[in-house]
Amino acid sequence: MPSPRKVAATALVGSTAALTGFYGTVLAEAVMARKVIGVTDDRPPSPDGLYGDDLPGEPVRVLVAGDSAAVGYGTDRADQTPPGLIGIGLSHVLDCPVDVRSVAVVGAQTSDLPGQLEIGLEHKPDVVVIIVGANDVTHRVSPRTSARRLGAVVRDLTSRNIEVVVGTCPDLGLVRPLQQPLRWYAHQVSTHLAKRQTVAVARNGGRAVSLGELLGRLFLEHHDTMFGADRFHPSARGYANMAAVLLPAITGALREHETGRVPFFDVPRDLMPLGAAAAQASHEAGTEVVGAGRWATVRRRRG
């Protein structure tokens, strides 16, 4: 009969081999997925400019930062991009001009945000909208590191009296070119990152809006129209749905900043520990997490 030490050693070797095989498969699937998804140098027209320029009042200044989802990669017109859609939507809701500038870059990671904002803060924004996280997952940045970097960015912006709204990492397990087990792994990591992002943003005075669960059902049910030609990035319709999710939070942040009161359409749904709020928001469509120390309010906004 083998000794317990030999049994343990054999089990360890077997587990290590299985783990190595799993990650080898994941790596191979990732390489294949990159080939299938491909890349192009095409970029949409710049969305920078004044929206609602015929409306009265001083313009609200909006800065958009982040990755290809913030750029609107794959769209053909400026008014199809998230920054353009935010400019159009805010000008209608606030009934005033909205001056939009985008410093988002295709392929950007969270570590690239400080460089983007160093340029973008010349715009003197009232609110900064950030969409980031997917490239941290694909480049295997740990969720802890990624969230810590995002928290530092949000803390710096809020210390300057700038409102911050962050669209958290989408569920990359929805991407069709990814095969199993890579799709399962992408789902696990991107969901974990979104939760950590929510905590980091709320803890540092920003507003985190969960994109994964809400967009997840829409993208699964309408996959052919929600994804673009590369089957990885959203289509114009997909970006429009993303902007619609973010707009109420951006509007609420600006109105609350101006009046010092919670907007009338902003109904607190629950008060709970911040970690629990982040976990719940990742499974609740159309919610926003706003921190208050160790506690947070999970809000469901009516646009």
C-alpha positions as CSV (number, residue, x, y, z in Angstrom):
1,M,0.0,0.0,0.0
2,P,1.5,3.4,-1.0
3,S,2.4,5.8,1.7
4,P,0.2,8.9,2.3
5,R,3.2,11.0,1.1
6,K,3.4,9.2,-2.2
7,V,-0.4,9.5,-2.6
8,A,-0.2,13.2,-2.0
9,A,2.7,13.6,-4.4
10,T,0.9,11.7,-7.1
11,A,-2.3,13.7,-6.6
12,L,-0.2,16.9,-6.8
13,V,1.5,15.9,-10.0
14,G,-1.9,14.9,-11.5
15,S,-3.5,18.2,-10.5
16,T,-0.6,20.2,-11.8
17,A,-0.8,18.4,-15.1
18,A,-4.5,19.0,-15.4
19,L,-4.1,22.6,-14.5
20,T,-1.3,23.0,-17.1
21,G,-3.4,21.3,-19.7
22,F,-6.4,23.6,-18.9
23,Y,-4.4,26.8,-19.2
24,G,-2.6,25.4,-22.3
25,T,-6.1,24.9,-23.9
26,V,-7.2,28.4,-22.8
27,L,-4.1,29.9,-24.3
28,A,-4.6,28.0,-27.6
29,E,-8.2,29.1,-27.7
30,A,-7.2,32.7,-27.1
31,V,-4.8,32.7,-30.0
32,M,-7.4,31.2,-32.3
33,A,-10.0,33.7,-31.1
34,R,-7.7,36.7,-31.9
35,K,-7.2,35.3,-35.4
36,V,-11.0,34.9,-35.9
37,I,-11.8,38.4,-34.4
38,G,-9.1,40.2,-36.3
39,V,-8.3,43.9,-36.1
40,T,-8.6,46.9,-38.3
41,D,-7.2,50.4,-38.3
42,D,-10.6,51.9,-39.2
43,R,-11.9,54.4,-36.6
44,P,-15.3,56.2,-36.4
45,P,-15.3,59.9,-37.1
46,S,-14.5,62.0,-34.0
47,P,-17.5,62.7,-31.8
48,D,-15.9,65.7,-30.2
49,G,-18.0,68.9,-30.4
50,L,-21.0,70.8,-29.1
51,Y,-24.4,69.0,-29.0
52,G,-27.6,71.0,-28.7
53,D,-25.8,74.2,-29.7
54,D,-29.2,75.9,-30.3
55,L,-30.2,75.4,-26.7
56,P,-29.9,78.1,-24.0
57,G,-27.5,78.0,-21.1
58,E,-23.8,77.2,-20.4
59,P,-22.6,74.0,-21.9
60,V,-22.1,70.9,-19.7
61,R,-18.7,69.5,-20.3
62,V,-18.3,65.7,-20.7
63,L,-15.1,63.8,-21.1
64,V,-15.2,60.1,-22.2
65,A,-12.2,57.9,-21.5
66,G,-11.4,54.2,-21.8
67,D,-11.1,51.5,-24.5
68,S,-12.7,50.5,-27.8
69,A,-16.2,50.3,-26.2
70,A,-15.8,54.0,-25.3
71,V,-14.5,54.8,-28.7
72,G,-17.4,53.1,-30.5
73,Y,-15.1,50.9,-32.5
74,G,-16.8,49.6,-35.7
75,T,-19.3,52.4,-36.1
76,D,-19.5,54.5,-39.2
77,R,-20.8,57.9,-37.9
78,A,-19.9,60.1,-34.9
79,D,-23.6,60.0,-33.7
80,Q,-23.4,56.2,-33.4
81,T,-20.5,56.3,-31.0
82,P,-21.1,56.3,-27.2
83,P,-19.6,59.8,-26.8
84,G,-21.9,61.1,-29.5
85,L,-24.9,59.3,-28.2
86,I,-24.2,60.7,-24.7
87,G,-23.9,64.2,-26.1
88,I,-27.2,63.9,-27.9
89,G,-29.0,62.3,-25.0
90,L,-27.8,64.7,-22.3
91,S,-28.6,67.7,-24.4
92,H,-32.2,66.5,-24.7
93,V,-32.6,65.5,-21.0
94,L,-30.9,68.6,-19.5
95,D,-32.2,70.9,-22.2
96,C,-28.8,72.6,-22.5
97,P,-25.7,72.4,-24.8
98,V,-23.3,69.5,-24.1
99,D,-19.7,69.8,-25.0
100,V,-18.2,66.4,-25.5
101,R,-14.6,65.3,-25.8
102,S,-13.3,61.7,-26.1
103,V,-9.8,60.6,-25.3
104,A,-10.6,56.9,-25.4
105,V,-8.3,54.6,-27.3
106,V,-8.8,51.3,-28.9
107,G,-7.0,48.6,-27.0
108,A,-6.6,50.7,-23.9
109,Q,-6.2,49.1,-20.4
110,T,-6.9,50.7,-17.0
111,S,-3.2,51.5,-16.7
112,D,-3.7,53.8,-19.7
113,L,-6.3,56.0,-18.1
114,P,-4.0,58.5,-16.3
115,G,-2.3,59.3,-19.7
116,Q,-5.7,59.8,-21.3
117,L,-7.0,62.0,-18.5
118,E,-3.8,64.1,-18.5
119,I,-4.8,65.2,-21.9
120,G,-8.6,65.2,-21.3
121,L,-8.6,67.4,-18.2
122,E,-7.7,70.4,-20.4
123,H,-11.4,70.1,-21.4
124,K,-12.3,71.0,-17.8
125,P,-15.1,68.4,-17.6
126,D,-18.1,68.5,-15.2
127,V,-18.3,64.7,-15.5
128,V,-16.0,62.0,-16.7
129,V,-17.4,58.8,-18.2
130,I,-15.1,55.7,-18.2
131,I,-15.6,52.4,-19.9
132,V,-12.7,50.1,-19.4
133,G,-11.8,46.5,-18.3
134,A,-12.1,44.2,-21.3
135,N,-8.4,44.6,-22.3
136,D,-7.3,44.0,-18.7
137,V,-8.9,40.6,-19.0
138,T,-7.5,39.7,-22.4
139,H,-4.0,40.8,-21.2
140,R,-4.3,38.8,-18.0
141,V,-4.0,41.8,-15.6
142,S,-5.2,40.6,-12.2
143,P,-8.7,42.0,-11.2
144,R,-7.2,43.2,-7.9
145,T,-4.5,45.3,-9.7
146,S,-6.9,46.6,-12.4
147,A,-9.5,47.7,-9.8
148,R,-6.8,49.3,-7.6
149,R,-5.7,51.4,-10.6
150,L,-9.3,52.4,-11.5
151,G,-9.9,53.4,-7.8
152,A,-6.9,55.7,-7.9
153,V,-8.1,57.4,-11.1
154,V,-11.6,57.9,-9.6
155,R,-10.2,59.2,-6.4
156,D,-8.1,61.8,-8.2
157,L,-11.0,63.0,-10.3
158,T,-13.5,63.3,-7.4
159,S,-10.9,65.2,-5.4
160,R,-11.0,67.7,-8.2
161,N,-14.8,68.0,-7.7
162,I,-15.5,66.1,-11.0
163,E,-18.3,63.6,-11.2
164,V,-17.3,60.2,-12.4
165,V,-19.5,57.4,-13.9
166,V,-17.9,54.1,-14.8
167,G,-19.4,51.4,-17.0
168,T,-17.9,48.2,-15.5
169,C,-16.3,45.4,-17.5
170,P,-18.8,43.6,-19.8
171,D,-19.3,39.9,-19.7
172,L,-16.7,38.6,-22.2
173,G,-18.3,35.1,-22.0
174,L,-20.9,36.4,-24.5
175,V,-18.3,36.6,-27.3
176,R,-19.1,34.0,-29.9
177,P,-15.6,33.5,-31.4
178,L,-14.4,32.4,-28.0
179,Q,-14.8,28.6,-27.6
180,Q,-15.0,26.6,-24.4
181,P,-13.2,26.6,-22.0
182,L,-12.0,30.1,-22.9
183,R,-15.6,31.4,-22.9
184,W,-16.2,30.1,-19.4
185,Y,-12.9,31.5,-18.2
186,A,-13.6,34.9,-19.8
187,H,-17.0,35.0,-18.1
188,Q,-15.5,34.2,-14.7
189,V,-12.7,36.7,-14.9
190,S,-14.7,39.6,-16.4
191,T,-17.5,39.2,-13.9
192,H,-15.0,39.1,-11.0
193,L,-13.3,42.2,-12.4
194,A,-16.7,44.0,-12.7
195,K,-17.4,43.4,-9.0
196,R,-14.0,44.7,-7.9
197,Q,-14.4,47.7,-10.2
198,T,-17.8,48.5,-8.6
199,V,-16.3,48.5,-5.1
200,A,-13.3,50.6,-6.2
201,V,-15.4,53.2,-7.9
202,A,-18.0,53.5,-5.2
203,R,-15.4,53.6,-2.4
204,N,-13.7,56.6,-4.1
205,G,-16.8,58.7,-4.7
206,G,-17.8,57.6,-8.2
207,R,-20.9,55.9,-9.6
208,A,-20.5,52.3,-11.0
209,V,-23.0,51.1,-13.6
210,S,-23.1,47.4,-14.3
211,L,-23.1,46.7,-18.0
212,G,-22.6,42.9,-18.0
213,E,-25.9,41.5,-16.8
214,L,-28.2,44.1,-18.4
215,L,-26.5,44.0,-21.8
216,G,-26.0,40.2,-21.4
217,R,-29.6,39.3,-21.9
218,L,-30.0,41.7,-24.8
219,F,-26.8,40.5,-26.5
220,L,-27.7,36.9,-26.1
221,E,-31.3,37.3,-27.4
222,H,-30.3,39.6,-30.3
223,H,-26.8,38.4,-31.0
224,D,-26.9,39.0,-34.7
225,T,-27.9,42.7,-34.4
226,M,-26.1,43.6,-31.1
227,F,-22.6,42.6,-32.3
228,G,-20.7,44.2,-35.1
229,A,-19.1,42.5,-38.1
230,D,-16.1,41.2,-36.0
231,R,-18.6,39.5,-33.6
232,F,-16.6,40.9,-30.7
233,H,-17.4,44.6,-30.6
234,P,-21.0,45.9,-30.3
235,S,-22.9,47.1,-33.4
236,A,-24.3,50.6,-33.6
237,R,-27.5,49.2,-31.9
238,G,-25.3,47.6,-29.2
239,Y,-23.6,50.9,-28.5
240,A,-27.0,52.7,-28.3
241,N,-28.2,50.2,-25.7
242,M,-25.0,50.7,-23.7
243,A,-25.3,54.5,-23.8
244,A,-29.0,54.2,-22.7
245,V,-27.8,52.4,-19.6
246,L,-25.2,55.0,-18.8
247,L,-27.3,58.1,-19.5
248,P,-29.6,58.1,-16.4
249,A,-26.5,57.7,-14.1
250,I,-24.7,60.6,-15.9
251,T,-27.8,62.8,-15.7
252,G,-28.4,62.0,-12.0
253,A,-24.7,62.7,-11.2
254,L,-24.9,66.1,-12.8
255,R,-28.2,67.1,-11.3
256,E,-27.2,65.9,-7.8
257,H,-23.9,67.8,-8.2
258,E,-25.8,71.0,-9.1
259,T,-28.5,70.8,-6.5
260,G,-26.9,68.8,-3.7
261,R,-30.0,66.6,-3.7
262,V,-30.8,63.1,-5.1
263,P,-32.8,63.6,-8.3
264,F,-36.5,62.9,-8.0
265,F,-36.3,60.0,-10.4
266,D,-33.5,58.4,-8.4
267,V,-35.1,55.9,-6.1
268,P,-32.9,54.0,-3.6
269,R,-33.7,50.4,-3.7
270,D,-31.6,49.1,-0.8
271,L,-28.8,49.9,1.6
272,M,-26.2,47.2,2.2
273,P,-22.4,46.6,2.7
274,L,-20.4,47.8,-0.3
275,G,-19.2,44.3,-1.2
276,A,-22.7,42.9,-1.1
277,A,-23.9,45.8,-3.2
278,A,-21.3,45.1,-5.9
279,A,-22.2,41.4,-6.0
280,Q,-25.9,42.1,-6.3
281,A,-25.4,44.8,-9.0
282,S,-23.6,42.3,-11.2
283,H,-26.8,40.3,-11.3
284,E,-29.3,43.2,-11.4
285,A,-30.2,44.9,-14.6
286,G,-30.2,48.7,-14.8
287,T,-28.6,49.4,-11.4
288,E,-26.0,51.8,-10.1
289,V,-23.9,51.5,-7.0
290,V,-23.1,54.7,-5.0
291,G,-20.9,54.3,-1.9
292,A,-21.1,55.8,1.5
293,G,-18.2,54.6,3.5
294,R,-18.5,50.8,4.0
295,W,-22.1,51.0,2.9
296,A,-23.6,51.5,-0.5
297,T,-27.0,52.3,-2.1
298,V,-28.1,50.1,-5.0
299,R,-30.2,52.4,-7.1
300,R,-32.5,51.6,-10.0
301,R,-33.0,54.6,-12.1
302,R,-35.9,55.6,-14.3
303,G,-34.6,57.3,-17.4
